[in-house]
Every structure is written in C-alpha cells, then in structure tokens.
Amino acid sequence: MADKPSLKSKVQTFAILTILIGFPLLSWYYLKTGYNYQMEARSELKEYGKLPAFNFTNHIGGIYSSDSLENAMSVIAFFGNDGKINQEMFNVMRKLNTQFGENKNLELLIVSIESQLNALGVLESIYAINQFDEKQHHFVTSSNADIQKWIGEGIKVPTKWTEKENAPTEINLEVNKSGTIEDYPFLVLVDKNQMIRNFYHVDKTDEVKRMVEHIALLLPREVKPDFEMKKKKEM
C-alpha cells in the first residue's frame, strides 16, 4: 500500500502550483483590469475642436498667447463673478499644481472674464493671495469683447450633459454670440496638439477627480536624467 503524501509534500505542491498558475493568473487579472480601465477613461476623451488662438495679457502686464502652449497640455479655468465658484476653481488649480507641478508639460491657465472689473492690479493681488506657482499658473485677461468672443464662439458653452449607463457622458456645445457670459463654471482640458478633449464642472468632485485621471493618461512622460545617463552608457 502506497504511503500517503505528507503534509510537507502537500504544502510544497501547493506552493509550486501557486507559483506556476496562481501568480500568472493574478498578474493577468490586474493587467487586464488596468487595461480595461485605461480604455474606458480614454473613450471619455473626445475631440471638441481646436483651442482658438489667443493673445492675452497676464496679471503683471506681460503677454501670454496660444504660442506659449506649444507642445504642452493645458487646463483652462475661468474667473467670473460667482465668488463661490471662483474659490472652488482656485482650490482645484492649486491642487493640480501640487500633483503635477514637477511636470513642465502641463500649463494651468486662469482666464479673467470681466477685465473691466478686474484690473491688472486686482488680478496680481488675487494671484499672490492664492499662492499660485509662477512657473505653471498663468492668470490672463483681455478686453471684454475679446474674451466673450473667445469663450462663446471659440471654446463654446457646454449646455447639455447626457450621462449614459456603461457609456461616456455626451457633452453638447452651444455657440454664444449674444448675451454676456458672466461665469463659466467648467474646466477645459486641452492636449498637447491644442485639441479640446473634455469639459468638467469645477464644483463636482467626481468630475474633477476624473479630470486628474485624464491628465495622467494624456500627459507626456518626462525622462529622468539618471535614466538618460544609463541609456548613454549602454550604447
């Protein structure tokens, strides 16, 4: 009669099966889950047209134009008349700097809608109070007519958000040629090719979180200097 396998041999067999089968299956599951997650996130990034060209004045009287965004991604926010929305927007823009401030490929623009109400001295004071990063944050403005046209006819206004189960949210844009835009409570995500990819409610936490995930997907990776040195040594 054959001897029954000992407890030790059973444990060893289990360990071997785990290494040969369990770990590869687990790795495949996580890779598959991550891939599906990325595909879902990417499907939410549409193309809503090119960011219209602009030539604005920054908070200290300098020039900041669309040429300044060459090969860089950007998040564009708007400073309007609603104090609560403005403060939420400032908070989001500071947090983006905290998370992505070391990446030179992301620009954070805050556009003042009412230039007549917000003189450069006022903008400079707001900029300083909010402790914005001079390298990444850009507080800009222009004449009211230029700003209204740039937003209303260039970027356009999201008017209808259709949320679908198991499908990306559909955003309808409307041209605003008449009337005055006093507040624009949306964050606009623009890729490095100056294509508008998505809009997010600045006061909706879930949308802001999703924007951060979208930025991480689109943001070009920066090559670390030590990695470059290793590559040179290997050549």
C-alpha positions as CSV (number, residue, x, y, z in Angstrom):
1,M,0.0,0.0,0.0
2,A,1.5,3.3,-1.1
3,D,2.3,5.9,1.6
4,K,0.0,8.9,1.8
5,P,1.7,12.2,0.8
6,S,3.0,14.0,3.9
7,L,1.7,17.5,4.9
8,K,5.1,18.9,3.9
9,S,4.8,17.5,0.4
10,K,1.3,18.8,0.1
11,V,2.4,22.3,1.1
12,Q,5.3,22.1,-1.4
13,T,2.9,21.0,-4.2
14,F,0.5,23.8,-3.4
15,A,3.4,26.4,-3.4
16,I,4.6,25.1,-6.8
17,L,1.1,25.3,-8.3
18,T,0.7,28.8,-6.9
19,I,3.9,30.0,-8.5
20,L,3.2,28.3,-11.8
21,I,-0.5,29.0,-12.1
22,G,-1.8,31.3,-9.4
23,F,0.7,34.2,-9.8
24,P,0.4,34.4,-13.6
25,L,-3.4,34.4,-13.4
26,L,-3.3,37.1,-10.8
27,S,-0.9,39.2,-12.8
28,W,-3.1,38.7,-15.9
29,Y,-6.1,39.8,-14.0
30,Y,-4.5,43.0,-12.8
31,L,-3.1,43.8,-16.2
32,K,-6.4,43.1,-17.8
33,T,-8.2,45.3,-15.2
34,G,-5.8,48.1,-15.7
35,Y,-6.0,47.9,-19.5
36,N,-9.8,48.0,-19.4
37,Y,-9.7,50.9,-17.0
38,Q,-7.4,52.9,-19.3
39,M,-9.6,52.1,-22.4
40,E,-12.7,53.3,-20.6
41,A,-11.0,56.5,-19.5
42,R,-9.6,57.2,-23.0
43,S,-13.1,56.6,-24.5
44,E,-14.3,59.6,-22.5
45,L,-11.8,61.9,-24.2
46,K,-13.5,63.3,-27.3
47,E,-12.3,65.9,-29.8
48,Y,-14.3,69.1,-29.4
49,G,-12.3,71.2,-31.8
50,K,-9.0,73.2,-31.7
51,L,-8.4,75.6,-28.9
52,P,-8.9,79.0,-30.6
53,A,-5.8,81.2,-30.9
54,F,-5.4,84.0,-28.4
55,N,-3.1,86.8,-27.4
56,F,-3.8,87.8,-23.8
57,T,-2.2,89.9,-21.1
58,N,-1.0,88.2,-17.9
59,H,-1.5,89.5,-14.4
60,I,1.7,91.5,-14.4
61,G,1.2,93.1,-17.8
62,G,3.2,90.6,-19.9
63,I,1.9,88.7,-23.0
64,Y,0.7,85.1,-22.9
65,S,-0.5,83.7,-26.2
66,S,-1.6,80.4,-27.7
67,D,2.0,80.1,-29.0
68,S,3.1,79.7,-25.3
69,L,1.3,76.3,-25.2
70,E,3.4,74.7,-28.0
71,N,3.8,71.0,-27.2
72,A,2.2,71.5,-23.8
73,M,-1.1,70.3,-22.3
74,S,-3.3,72.8,-20.5
75,V,-6.2,73.0,-18.1
76,I,-8.1,76.3,-18.6
77,A,-10.3,77.7,-15.9
78,F,-12.3,80.9,-15.8
79,F,-12.5,83.7,-13.2
80,G,-16.1,85.1,-13.2
81,N,-18.5,86.9,-10.9
82,D,-19.5,84.0,-8.7
83,G,-17.2,84.1,-5.7
84,K,-18.0,80.5,-4.6
85,I,-17.2,79.1,-8.0
86,N,-14.1,81.2,-8.2
87,Q,-12.8,79.9,-4.9
88,E,-13.6,76.3,-5.8
89,M,-11.7,76.8,-9.1
90,F,-8.7,78.3,-7.3
91,N,-8.6,75.3,-5.0
92,V,-8.6,72.9,-7.9
93,M,-5.9,74.8,-9.7
94,R,-3.6,74.7,-6.7
95,K,-4.2,71.0,-6.2
96,L,-3.3,70.4,-9.8
97,N,-0.1,72.2,-9.3
98,T,0.6,70.1,-6.2
99,Q,0.1,66.9,-8.1
100,F,1.6,67.8,-11.5
101,G,3.8,70.8,-10.7
102,E,7.1,69.0,-11.5
103,N,5.9,68.2,-15.0
104,K,6.8,71.0,-17.4
105,N,4.3,69.7,-20.0
106,L,1.2,71.0,-18.2
107,E,0.1,74.6,-18.1
108,L,-2.6,75.9,-15.9
109,L,-4.5,78.9,-17.3
110,I,-7.0,81.1,-15.4
111,V,-8.8,83.5,-17.7
112,S,-10.5,86.5,-16.2
113,I,-13.8,87.0,-17.9
114,E,-14.5,90.6,-16.7
115,S,-11.4,92.6,-17.5
116,Q,-13.1,95.9,-16.8
117,L,-14.0,94.8,-13.3
118,N,-10.6,93.1,-12.7
119,A,-7.8,95.4,-13.4
120,L,-4.3,94.0,-13.6
121,G,-3.5,95.2,-10.1
122,V,-6.5,93.3,-8.7
123,L,-5.5,90.1,-10.6
124,E,-1.9,90.4,-9.4
125,S,-3.2,90.7,-5.8
126,I,-5.5,87.6,-6.2
127,Y,-2.6,85.7,-7.8
128,A,-0.4,86.4,-4.8
129,I,-3.0,85.7,-2.2
130,N,-3.8,82.3,-3.7
131,Q,0.0,81.5,-3.8
132,F,-0.1,80.4,-7.4
133,D,3.0,78.9,-9.0
134,E,4.7,81.4,-11.3
135,K,6.1,78.6,-13.5
136,Q,2.8,76.8,-14.1
137,H,-0.1,79.1,-13.3
138,H,-0.9,81.8,-15.7
139,F,-3.6,84.4,-14.9
140,V,-4.6,86.1,-18.1
141,T,-7.2,88.6,-19.4
142,S,-8.0,90.8,-22.4
143,S,-10.8,93.2,-23.4
144,N,-14.3,92.0,-22.6
145,A,-15.2,91.8,-26.3
146,D,-12.2,89.5,-27.0
147,I,-12.8,87.3,-24.0
148,Q,-16.5,86.9,-24.8
149,K,-15.8,86.0,-28.4
150,W,-13.0,83.6,-27.5
151,I,-15.2,81.8,-25.0
152,G,-18.6,82.0,-26.6
153,E,-17.7,81.4,-30.2
154,G,-14.3,79.7,-29.9
155,I,-14.4,77.3,-27.0
156,K,-18.2,77.3,-26.8
157,V,-20.5,76.6,-23.9
158,P,-21.5,73.1,-22.6
159,T,-25.3,73.2,-22.5
160,K,-26.3,69.6,-22.1
161,W,-24.6,66.7,-20.3
162,T,-26.1,63.3,-21.1
163,E,-25.0,60.6,-18.7
164,K,-25.4,57.1,-20.1
165,E,-25.0,53.8,-18.2
166,N,-21.8,52.0,-19.3
167,A,-21.0,54.7,-21.8
168,P,-19.1,58.0,-21.8
169,T,-21.0,61.2,-20.9
170,E,-22.1,63.1,-24.0
171,I,-21.5,66.9,-24.0
172,N,-23.3,69.2,-26.3
173,L,-21.7,72.6,-27.1
174,E,-23.5,75.8,-28.0
175,V,-22.1,78.9,-29.6
176,N,-22.9,82.0,-27.5
177,K,-23.0,85.1,-29.9
178,S,-25.4,87.2,-27.9
179,G,-25.6,88.0,-24.3
180,T,-22.8,88.2,-21.8
181,I,-21.1,85.2,-20.2
182,E,-20.6,86.2,-16.6
183,D,-19.5,82.8,-15.2
184,Y,-18.1,79.8,-16.9
185,P,-18.0,77.0,-14.3
186,F,-16.2,74.5,-16.4
187,L,-12.6,73.3,-16.6
188,V,-11.4,72.7,-20.1
189,L,-8.8,70.0,-20.8
190,V,-6.6,70.7,-23.9
191,D,-4.0,68.2,-25.2
192,K,-0.5,69.0,-26.5
193,N,-1.9,69.3,-30.0
194,Q,-4.2,72.1,-28.8
195,M,-7.3,69.9,-29.2
196,I,-10.0,70.4,-26.6
197,R,-10.6,66.9,-25.1
198,N,-13.2,67.4,-22.4
199,F,-15.1,69.7,-20.1
200,Y,-15.6,69.3,-16.3
201,H,-17.9,71.0,-13.8
202,V,-15.5,72.8,-11.4
203,D,-17.9,72.2,-8.4
204,K,-18.4,68.5,-9.0
205,T,-15.8,66.4,-7.1
206,D,-16.3,63.3,-9.2
207,E,-15.7,65.1,-12.4
208,V,-12.6,66.9,-11.1
209,K,-11.2,63.5,-10.0
210,R,-11.9,62.1,-13.4
211,M,-10.1,65.1,-15.0
212,V,-7.0,64.2,-12.9
213,E,-7.1,60.7,-14.3
214,H,-7.5,62.0,-17.8
215,I,-4.5,64.3,-17.3
216,A,-2.4,61.4,-16.2
217,L,-3.3,59.5,-19.3
218,L,-2.5,62.3,-21.7
219,L,0.4,63.9,-20.0
220,P,3.7,63.2,-21.8
221,R,6.2,61.4,-19.5
222,E,9.3,63.2,-18.5
223,V,12.5,61.2,-19.0
224,K,14.6,61.3,-15.8
225,P,18.2,62.4,-16.1
226,D,19.6,59.3,-14.5
227,F,17.7,57.1,-16.9
228,E,19.2,59.1,-19.8
229,M,22.7,58.6,-18.4
230,K,22.1,54.8,-18.1
231,K,20.9,54.7,-21.7
232,K,24.0,56.5,-22.9
233,K,26.3,54.2,-21.0
234,E,24.6,51.1,-22.6
235,M,25.1,52.5,-26.1
